[in-house]
Amino acid sequence: MAQVFGLDFGTTNSLAAIVLNDSVSVLTDRETDRPHPSAVWYHGAEVVAGRRAKDQLTEIATGVVGDVVRSPKSYLGTGAAIHVGGVAREPSDVVADILRHVRTDATSLPGMRDMGFDRAIVTIPVNMKGAARRELRDAAYKAGLHIVQYVHEPLAALYGHLRSQPSFKQKLAELEGRYVLVFDWGGGTLDLTLVKLVGGTLVQIQNMGDNTIGGDRFDERLVNHVKDRHANVYRLASWPSQMPNAEAQLIGQCELAKIRLSERHSATVFMANFLRSDGPERTLDLAVGREELEGLTRDLVDQGMANIDRLLASANVPEAAVALCLATGGVVQMPAIRNRLTEKFGLARVPTIGNGDRVIAEGAAWIAHDGLRLCLAKPFEVLHADDTYVPVIPEGTFLPLENQTHPYELGLYCVDPRDGLAKLQFTRPQWPGRCQPADPRHVYTSLALGVDATARPLFERLELSVKVDHDLIVTARARSTLRGDERAVEIHDLEFGLAADQTRTNGARTQDRDSGSPRPRGSGGAVRLRSNIARTQDAWDLVPGEIVERYRSSYLDKRLSPPQRQVEESMYYKPCSMCGKSTYEINSQGCARCRQPSPEEAAAAREALNAAIARSGGPAPLA
């Protein structure tokens, strides 16, 4: 069987990796030994991807810049075409050009020619929707690549870091039930993900992204600063025109300077032919210091640190509960950022890693090598008529691999068919691990299914079919057996984790071990409908009280101790034997014969009685 690669298809850069002989190899660009830029240049009939495409960029931006498309991943799942070079292109075609380039370059490396790079574990952002995952798979097919399974980027990064430790199993055991912050600062965004190891499964607790402070913003400021300094050195009254392609070269030079400043205190930005001029200003030659760069970008770093506070506050997790802060991405190599993280979490909780821009691809490769599976992080539930939640797919269930679909069936009955609709609400608990019916839920979606309004309660059977496909999209289809109505919904935001220790999960429901870490508190459940479905035909205690008597006249006999809720519902709609009004009419319109006096009315009556007693010289007034 061909080897399964790991592939980090990133917004800014893409990188493949593979594990051979229990050692991971990253398949970087042959010439630069760096990840491949996620860019495509449509140069007439020629398609150029990677570094050469990025070198054509004349501004630091994503999307379409001239004949170059940078970061086409952001177009996936939007339904919008990419207009470049006078042609409207499908996003999957543009993405396929990048994947094809990464694949071709990887297999041309020494020792890789016969590896058959056609299957991969592909990493994706936490917030990538199902439609985008589906289109990314189409793009991979076009590039000759089969996606075995998807993995979220922070989970791949964390597993890649842990798997590289000599005491991997011991480290997993130490982190059981504890929180890990994955701090991924790349070229396009800063992504923060709070992860917890629950029963051997890495589960995402909370995620936050900020696309206003990506590494490109650092490059942009350095480019502008270098231009300003060059103009000041030569006292330029106006900015001359630049040489062809000079802006693209300056962007590349400033990016290299930023990288060098992570290891040195000074770096040189040099371009022999920068401006259209015959004077010395034609040449750009400036030394930039580390403190200079830190001063230019201090507010961006401050904003990134503030995002950590916001994430932890939203999850109600204190800093002290974070057992590990894993800093990944190219930007975190800046000493200023590492120092700030160390100040916040302490040196022991912020490991120094030299592969921050490669650890996601390495993690995907280790996941492929170890045969790890995605599993459902929280149970997929349907709301029952008694306000409990019935798991349709249990927590910890392994999710489909390529070309697999997992079906689940559930039979239900309509408790109250009077409005001709059965209401199904699909939910998941807000937090992973053991949960109670009263714990807050997140509502995926609701579905209203037509039923026979004339049928008696608990008579019409409902058939619920739930399928999960290899793009991790859930299709829930319900059918009423009497009326024959059928409705379906797709759910694209299924929450899944990575079974890092499969000897413990084994595809079954995982449990949340109590290790002393505080459990986040929710902000309350979502607004939800009153479900009118039940799993069995004998659930008469769930039928509204006002219609129970119609079908079971003796059910509400007080000697049988019927549920108080049903007794109250029965009385609420039953007309009063004295005045003929309903409870609602008595309460809203009033009835002197049937309604208890209000506190104000009772007080007024007492005052009138006391006044009458006082006038007659009778006994002491009533209290």
N, C-alpha and C positions, 0 to 999 in steps of 0.2 A: 504494500500500500504506500502511496506517495506521502511524503512528509506534509504535515499541516504547519503552515507558517503563522506568525503573528503579524498583524498589519494595523498600524496606527494611522488611520486616514484623518489627518488633522485639518483644522481651518487654515492654518498658516503653513504647516509642514506635514509631510507624510513619510513614514519609515516602516520598513519591514524587518523582521528578525526571525531567527530559527534556533532551536535547541538541537545541537548535535553532540553526541558523546557526553551528555549531561553538562554541557556548557553552552551558553547563549551567545549567538553571533548577530550583531546588528548589521544590516545591509545598507550602508550609507552610500551617498553619491560617490562615484569612483574618483572624481577629481578633487572634491572638497572635503571628503570624509565627514560630511554633515548630512542631516536629513534633507530630503527632496522638498523644495518649495511646492506648495499646492497651487500651481499656476500653469496656464496653457496659453501659448502664443499662436494665433492663427495668422501665419505669415504667407498670404496668398493661398496656394494649394498645400503648403507645408504646415504640418502640425508639430509644434515644439513644446514640450512640457518640462517642468522642473526648473533647474537653476537658470538655464538659458532664457526661459520665458520670464522669470522674475527679473533678470538683468535688463529687460526692456521697459520695466515700469518707470514712468516719469513722475510718479507721485506715490506717496504712501497711502494706499487705500485698498479696500476690498471691492469685489464686483468687477465691472468691466472698465478697464483703463486702456483706451485706444483699441488695439487689437489683442490685448491680453486680458484673460479672465483669471482673477485671483480669488481664491476661496470659494469655488463653485458649490461647496457643500451647503452653503447657506440657501441655495436655490432649491434644494431637494425637498419634495413634498409640497411646494408652494403652488404648483400648476402653472408657473410662469416660465416662459421661454427666456433664453439668454441671447440677447441681440449683440453680436460681435462680428466684425469683419463684413458687415452687410448681410449677415445670415442669421436667422432665428434658429437657435440650436436648443435641443432638449437638454436639460440639466444632466440627465443620465449619460448623454453622449460626451459632454465636457468632462464629467467626473471619470468616465471610462478612459479618456485620454490620459488622465493623471495616473490612474491605476495601472494602465498598460505600460506607461513609462517606468513606474516603480518596479513592476514585475520584470520588464525586459532588462533594466539595469541590474537588478538583483541576480538574475540568472546568468548574467555575463561576468560576474565576479568569479575569481579563482575558486574552484571547488564546488561551485553552484550550478554549473551548466547542465548537469544531469539530474537536478533535484526535482524538476517538475513542479514549479511554483503555480499550482492551480487550485489549491485549497487553503483557506486561511480562517483564523479567528480574527474578526475585525472589531476594533474598538469604536465606540460612538459616544457622543456627549449624553449626559443624563437627560437633558431636555429634548432629545431628538424624538419626534413623534413617529407614529407607526407608518404614516404615508411616506415620510422621508426614509425610513428603514426599508420600506418596500422598493422605493426607487433606487436606493443605494445598491440593493441586491441586483436589480436590473442592470445597473451600471457595471457591477462586477462581472455579471454574465457576459456583457459585451466585451469586457477586457480579458475574457477567458479565465475568470477566477470564480470559484465556488465559495460562498461564505458558509462555513460549517455552523457558526453561531456568532451572535453579537455579544459583546461585553462592554459595560460602561467604562469609560476611560479611568475614573478614579479607582474603581475596583481593580482594573488591570495594573495601574500604577502601584497600588498597595500590595497586590499579590507579587508583582515583580520585585518589589523591595524586600518583602518578607522571604520570598523564595531564594533570594541570593544570600541570605544569612546562613552561616554554618549550623546554627541551632534553630532551623526553621520550625520544626514541630514544637519545640519549647516556646518559641516566640508566639506561635498561635495560641498555645495554652495560656500564656501570660496575658494575652489580649482578650481572652474570652469574656464577653459581657462588658467590655470597656469601649470607650469612644476613641476614634481616630479622626483627625482632621486632615484631609487631603487638600493641599493648597497648591493648585495648578495654575501658574501664571505664564501663559503663552503669549504668542505674538498678537492674537486677536482678542482674547478675553482673559479675565481672571475668574477661574471657577473654583468655588469652595464647596466641599462635600464633607458632611459629617457622616462617618461610617461607624457601625457597631458590629462586632463579631457575636452572632447569636447562634448558639448550638453548632458551631463550626461553619456557619455561613456568614459571609460579608454582606451586610445589608445597609443600604443608604437610608439615613434618618432624615437629613435635610440637605438641600442644595441651594446655592446662590451663585449667580453669574453677573459679571460686570464687564460689558464690552466697551466701556469708555476709557479704560486704563490699560489696554493690552500693550504688549511690548512695542507695537508699531508707534504708539504715542511717545514712547521714550526715543525711538529713532527720529521721529518727526521733530521733536524739540532739539535734538542734537544737530540735525541738519540745519535748522533755522539759526541755531547758535553759531555754528561754524560759518555760515554765510555772513552773519552780523560781524563776527570777529574779523573775517577776511576784509570786509568793507571798511572796518575801522582801521585796520593795519595800513591800508593804502589810501585812506581818507577819500573814499569814492563818494562823489556828490550824487551820483545816480548809479543804479545797478546795470552794468553792461549786459548784452545778450550772452548766453552761455553757448559753449560748443555743442554740436550735435551729441545727443545721448549723455551729456554731462550730468544732468540731474539724476538719471538712473545710476550712473557710476558713483555719484556723491552719496546716494542712499545706501548703496552697497558698502562704501568705505566707512560710513558712519556706523552701520550695523556691525562691521568688523571691529571698529574701535570700541564700541560698547561691550562686545564680547571680550576683547583684550583687557579692558579695564576691570574685569572681574578678577583678573590674576595680577595685573600690574597697576602701578600708581599713575602711569601716563601712557598714552597711545597717540600715534601720529596719523593724521588724515592728509594724504598726499594725492594730488592730481596734477600732472604736468600740463595738460591743456584743459583748463576749466572755463575761462572766459575768452570771448572774442576780443582780444586786445593784443597790442604789440609790446605793451609794457610788462613790468614784473608781476603785475596783478593777474596776468594770464595763468600763472601757476599757483595752485593752492597747496600750502604746506604749513599745517598748524599742529601743535601738540595740545592735546586735551587731557586734563587731569581728572582723576577719579572724583575728587571733591567737587570739581566743576560739574560733572555729570550728576552727582548726587544733589547739588544745589538746584540744577535745572528741573529735577524730577521729584523733589521732596514731597510736593503736594500729591503726586500720583501714589507714592509709597504710603503716605498718610491715609489716603482714601482706601487703599488695599487693606491696611491694618484695621481701619474702621469697619470694613465689611466683615471681618472675623467677628468683631463684637456684635454686629447685627445678626449674623448667622446663629451664634451661640445663644443670643437673647431670644430669637424667634423659636429655637428648640428648647429653651429653658434649661440649658446645660451650662454649668459654670466652667470657667477656664481650668480649674483644678481637676475636673472630671475628664479632661482630654489626656489620654495616656500617651499619645504619639501625634506629632505634627509632621506630616510628610510633605516637604516642599519640592514640587516638580515644575518642569517647564524651563525654558531658556532664561526667562527674566530673573528667576530666583537665584541665579548664580551671582547677581549683584551683591556685594558684601553688605550694603546698606539694608537690603531686604532680609538677608539672613540674620544680621545683627538685631533687627527689630523683632523677628520671630523668636530669637533666643531670649531677648528681654522679656517677651510675653510669656513664653512657656518653659523657659529654662533650658540649659544646654543638653540635659539628659533626654529631653522629649523632642528635640529637633535634630535628628541625625543629619550629618553632612554626607550627601551623596554626590558623586561625580558624574552620574548619568541622568541628571534631571530631565534632559531633553530627549532621553531614549528609553526611560524606564517603562513608559506605557507600552511601547512596542515589545520590549523585553517581557513584560508581564503577560501580554497576549501570547507570546511564543511559549512561555512556561505553562500557561493554561492549556495550550494545544498539546504540549508534550505530556503534561500530567493527566490529560483527558478530563479536566474539570467540566462541570455542567452548571448551567444557569438553573436556578430554582425560584419558585414563587416566594417572594419575601413576606407577603401577607396573604391570608386566605381571600379568595374571591367569593363573596357572599351574596345572598339574596335575602332581603328583609322579609320576615315572617309576620303573620297577622298579630302575633302576641308580642311584637316589638323585640324579638330575638333575631339573631342572624344565622342563617343556615349556610355552612360552607359548601359551595359547589365544587371548588378546587381547593384542596387543603394547602396550607402553608408548608413550604419545603418540597412541594412536588417538582420534579425535574421538568423543564420546559423543552419543547421540540427542537431537534437539530434540523439541518437542511433537509427539505422535502418531507418533513414529518408534520402531521397534524394530530393533536391530541383531543379526542372528543369526551365530553362529560354529559350525562343525561340525568334529569331530575323530574319526577312526577309531582304535580301540585294540584290543589283543588281550590275553586273560588268560594270564599267564605260568604261574601255579600255581592251577589250579581245584579242588584237592583238598578244600577246606573248603566248596565251593559258593558262594563269595563273591568278587567282584572289589572291591578296595578303591581308591577314588578319593579323593584328598586335594587340596583346592584351596587355593592359597597366594598370597602376594605377598611380594616382598623387603621387608626391614625399612626399607631406605633407597632413595631414588630414584637413578637414573643407572645406569651400568654395574655389573653385579653378577656374582659368580661362583657356581658351584653350592654352594660351601661357605659362602657368606654367610648370615647368619641370615634366617629367614623368619617371617612371621606366617601362621598357619593360619586361613583363613576358616571352613572346615567340612570334614567328611569324609562320604562316601557309600558304603554297602555295597550292592552289586548282586548279585542271585542269578544264578549261572551253573551250567552243567552240570558237576557234580563228576566225572563219568565221562569227560569229554572229555580229549583229550591236550593238553599245554601249547601255547599259541600257536595254538589251533584256533578257539576261539569269538571271534567279532568283537563288539566293544562299540561302540555308537554314542553319542557324546557330543554333545549339542546345548546350546549356551550362548547365552542371549538377554539383552540389556540393554535395558530400556525407558526411557521418558522421565522416570521418577521415579528413575533410576539404581539400579534394583533388578535384580540378576542372577538369572536362573532357569537352573539347570544341571539338565538332564534326561539320564539315561543309560538305555540299553536293551541287554540282552544278546540276540543274534540267535538262539541255540540254545534257551535256556530261555525267552526271551520276557519276562523280568522287566523292569520299568521303575520307576525311582525318580527323584525330583526334589527339589531343595532350593532355597530362596531365600536370597540373600546381600544384606544390606541395608547393609553398611558398606564399599562400594567406595570406594577412594581416588582422588580426581580432582584435577586441577590446572586452571589457566587458561592457555590458549595466548596469552600477552601479545604475543608476536612471532611471528605465524603465517607470516612469510616464512622462519622458521627451522624451525618444527615441521612445518607442511604436512601434518598428519595422520599423519605417520610416526613411527617410534620416535625419541624424543629422546635426546640423549647428554649426559652430565655432563662439562662442560669442567673441566679442572683449572686453577683460578685461585689456588691457594695456600691456600684455606680448608681447615681440617681436616675430614676426613670423620668423622661420628659413628661410634662403635663400638657394636655391638650387645651385648646381654647374653647372647647365645646363642640358638640356634633353639628353637622350641617342641618339646615331645614329639610325635613323629610315628609313624605306623604304617609298616610295611614295605609299600610299594606292590607290587602284583603285576600291573601292566598295562604293556604296551609298545606302541609305535606300529607295529611291523612284525612279520611272521610269521617272520622269520629271526633273531630275537633270542634264540637258544638259549643265549648266554652269560649271560642273565638268569634262566634256569630253574634252580630249586634242584637241586643236584647229585644228591640222592638219587633224583630221578625222571627224570633225563636218561637213565640207562642203560636204563630201561624202554622208551623210545621210540627212542633212538639209542645202541645198545650200544657202538659204536666211538668215541663222542664223547670219552670220558675216557681214551682211549689216551694214555699219557704221551709217546709219540713225536709227538703232535699238539699238545703244549704247551697242554692245557686250562687254564682259569682255576683258580688254586690254591684259591679259595673253593669252587668246585664239587667239586674233589677232596676237600677236607676235609669238605664236607657229605655227599658220597657215603660216605666212610669212617665218618663219625660214626654213621650209621644202619645200617651194614652189620655183621652179627655177626662176632665174632672167629673165625677159622678154628681156633684152638686150644681156646678155652674156650666158645665159642658165645654169649658175652655181648656187649652193645652197648658202645660207648665210654662212654655215660652210666653204665651199670651197672658197668663196670670202674672208672671214676673215683669213683663214689659208694660202691660196696660193696667194692671191692678185689678183686684177683686176683693172687696171688703169681707166677703164670706169665706174666701178660701186662702187668702194670702196672709202670712205672718206680718205684723206691722214692722216697719223699718225702725232702727234705733231712734231716728229723729221723730218718727210718729209716736213711738212709745214714750219718749221724753216729753213731747208736747201733751200727750194724754195725761201723764203724771202731773204736769204743772197745772193743767186745767182742773184735775181732781183735787189737788192740794189747795188751789185757790177757792174751790167750792167749799171744802172742809173748813178753811179758815173763816170764810164768811158766815158759816153756820155755827161757829164756835165749837166745832166738834173736836175729836182727838187730834193728836200731833200729826203733821203732814207725813206723807209717804216719802221714803228715801229714794 
